[in-house]
Amino acid sequence: MQIGMIGLGRMGGNMVRRLLRGGHECVVYDLNPSAVAELVAEGGAGSGTLDEFVARLRPPRTAWVMVPAGDPTESMVKALGERMEKGDAIVDGGNTYYKDDVRRARALAEKGVFYVDAGTSGGVWGLERGYCLMIGGETEAVERLAPIWKTLAPGRGDVLPAPGREGKKSTAEDGWLHCGPVGAGHFVKMVHNGIEYGLMQAYAEGFDIFKNATSKALPDGHRFELDLADIAELWRRGSVVASWLLDLTASALAESPELAEFTGQVEDSGEGRWTLQAAIEEAVPVNVLAASLFDRFRSRQDHTFGDKMLSAMRNKFGGHVEHPAKG
């Protein structure tokens, strides 16, 4: 199947590579010519301008936008909408606020252009592991793109369906799901990332307790010199708290037990705030998620070992690099 990809960064570029490996034809475009050239060398069809990009796509066209959320995505969707025709589809795979999806879809519908929101999780590991896809949009467009979802998603692999799902037919077991109408995909991804904040915070605080078990404020006999890397590795095997985040934590601690390369300044990328806003609108108490977001704000003023753990986890799954504090 032919698809166009705009934005060839950490995730966009690897998504193209996975699609090419799956036998799809990919037209690529990025403001950075070297990023385009790199993927052309790997089998993609390059474009030097947005007009050329659209011209290379065969109707009904599909253009996947994988650029930073906010103004860059807004501008790109608008520019594509001006160039695309009835029956074409624009897929937004970034971390867009779901209410913006609904607004954009209504505007594009006036031209008969489909808008599909695809919440994408997988980070820098997606090329090999696959991407978990949370999709919103009209059924016609989502079903037409099924070959794309199937290639990008992890597939069933060796993960057995949860007990009780016998006989239920769903693509969820393949790693992708049509969650509902436009906006539903990014809504599910938004809450996914809010939960992620809470999970990361719990690990970070637990290991901070371990790190400070040597405190001189503790009485003799109550101090422990603990090997944090070994504890993380231990918990990966048979523990109730085992997870991929713990796998990444164990790897980070094995490589750098003191996490000295991290300051502990932890950024947030928007979804945590949006999750809290949704909870407020729905009058749902989210004590853990709120506390985890506020702790990220606090980390920009003073840093703990737990904050370094959060930075290390973000770097491991998403390649996120700490940014210096603004003064």
CORKA-V776406 format. One record per helix or strand of 2 or more residues. SS is the DSSP state (H for helix, E for strand). FROM is the first residue (numbers start at 1). LEN is the number of residues. If there is no record, write none. Layout:
ss:SS from:FROM len:LEN
ss:SS from:FROM len:LEN
This chain:
ss:E from:2 len:5
ss:H from:10 len:12
ss:E from:25 len:5
ss:H from:33 len:8
ss:E from:45 len:2
ss:H from:50 len:7
ss:E from:62 len:4
ss:H from:71 len:13
ss:E from:89 len:4
ss:H from:98 len:12
ss:E from:114 len:8
ss:H from:123 len:7
ss:E from:132 len:5
ss:H from:139 len:6
ss:H from:146 len:7
ss:H from:171 len:4
ss:E from:176 len:5
ss:H from:184 len:31
ss:H from:228 len:8
ss:H from:244 len:12
ss:H from:271 len:12
ss:H from:287 len:13
ss:H from:305 len:14
